[in-house]
Amino acid sequence: MANPFVHVELNTTDVDKAKAFYGKLFDWTLEDVPMGDLAYTLIKVGKGTGGGIMKQLIPGAGSAWLPYVEVQEIKSATKNAQALGAKIMKDVTEVMGMGWLSIIVDPTGAMLGLWQTKPQA
């Protein structure tokens, strides 16, 4: 089975402005959730792929959407991406007991997130 897009995240320079715009434009349900020191807003769309909104953490970068693709084994997928010519922007990192992510830049310069969901106990 092909790897699906599972999450789309807006890294923005103005979280409040983005929330007001997208909440009204698409009638999304936005829910602020604690993520340690990070302010994070879940985008709940009902059916389809949801996402999140957070402050842009890359110094000097503008606002940008970042899609995430689900992988079975994130460490090997990240290493495979690197072997195929990607740069690792963020190595494998656990996310609040929900799973793991990594962020790559492909050989054409496009940024993409990889995601592995933590198995349910």
N, C-alpha and C positions, 0 to 999 in steps of 0.2 A: 504494500500500500504506500502511496506517495505521502510525503510529509506535509501536513496542512498548516496554514496560517492559523494561529490560535489566540493571538493577542496583538493589539495595536496600541502603541503608547505615544502620547504627545509630550515631548520635552519642550517646554515653553519658557520664554523670558517673562511672561506675565500670566500666571496661573489664574488669577481672578477674572481677567479679561477673557481668557480662553474658555473658562467654565461658563461664563455668561453667554458668550457667543454660541458655543456648541450645544449647550443645554437648550437654548431657544431654537436654534436652527434645526436640530434633529429630535427634539423632545426626549433626549436621553435622560435617564436617571443617574445622577452623579452622587456618589457616596464617599465622603472623606473617611479614610481609614488610617490608623496609626501604623507607621512603619519605622519604628525607632526614631531617629532624628529627622527623618524625611517625611515631608507632608505629601501624601499620595491620595489621589481621587480615583476611585473605580468608576468606569463607564459601564453601566448596565444597559444593554440594548434589547433585552428580552430574548429574541431569536437571532442567531448569527454570532459573529465574533465580537466580543467586547474588548475593553481596553482600559487605559488609565491616562491620567494627566499628572505631570509633575514638573517641578522647576528644572530648567535646563542646567545640567551639572558640568557641561564642558565649557571652560572659560572662553569667552569671546564668541561662542557659537550662537546662531540664531535659533528660532523655534523650528522644530522638525518632527515629523511623525516617524516612528520606528516600529516596523512590523516584526513579530516573533514567529518562528516556525518551530513546531514540535518535533523533537528528536527522541529516539529510544534511549540513547546513552550519550549524555552531553559531553563528557570528557573526550570520548573517541570522536564524536562529531566535530568538536572544536579543533582537535588535533588534525582531523582529516581536512577541514576547511583551510587550516594553515598550510598543510602539505600541498593543497591545490592552489595556493597563492594568496590566501586571505591574510590580513593583518588582524591580530587579536587586540581589540580595543579594551575589552574587559574579560578577564579569564573567568572560568567557572566560579560562580558565586551562589551560595544558598540564599533563598528568599523566604524568610519568616516561616519556615516549616512547610511551605507550599510546593517548593521545587527548587530548581537550579536554572540559572541563566548564564549566558555568555553573549558578548557582542563582538561581531566581526565586521571588517570592511572588506568587501570582495575585491577582486583584481581590477574592477572597473571604477572603484571608489564609492560604491553604495554600501551603506551601513545596514546590518541585519542582526536581529537578535535570535538566538537559539534558546529553546525552552524544553526542560524535562520536568514533568509533573511528578511530585513525590507520590509513591504508591500509597494507597489507603491501607491503614493497619487493620 
